[in-house]
Amino acid sequence: MSTASPSFLQRLFGRADPKAGLMPLYHAVVAEGRQPHWYMDGAVPDTLDGRFDMIVAVLAQVLMRLEQQGATQESVWLTELFVDDMDGQLRQEGIGDVVVGKHIGRMMSALGGRISAYRAALAGEADMAEALRRNLYRGAPVSDAALAHVEGALRERWTRLGCLTRDAMLAGDLG
């Protein structure tokens, strides 16, 4: 059976996983967070934590934009895809069932905190450089040039997201 055709149970009950429609957007978020310029020009640590932090920075912006567009359910599903992916990544790293939940809880807390920090910074209510130092670089020293690169690229991403329709975003277009 091909992966494109619905399973027997999906056909029987007439339900497909609604999150599946957000896979193009989720894959675009992850691909953007893995772009080499973040790690080379922006000096984001090229580690598991650094990649997580960069993907979360992009995901936070996408979730904020979906919120602006009134796409609450899609935002929930996108967050669930993130949780599913992180759960799988942790299990691949050999983390057992008992501890996975605690890790996921910390990741969700980090996502929520970063959404708040980046929202305030993008609205001009907080300093973006400080939010990045704290959340992306985790307090480690970073050059002004690297910090400026990341801040500029994230602000550019935010502007481009603001020009996209809900349907374009859901199709995986990040601008």
Secondary structure by P-SEA (a helix, b strand, c coil): cccccccaaaaaaccccccccaaaaaaaaaaaaacccccccccccccaaaaaaaaaaaaaaaaaaaaaacaaaaaaaaaaaaaaaaaaaaaaacccccaaaaaaaaaaaaaaaaaaaaaaaaaccccaaaaaaacccccccccaaaaaaaaaaaaaaaaaaaaccaaaaaacccc
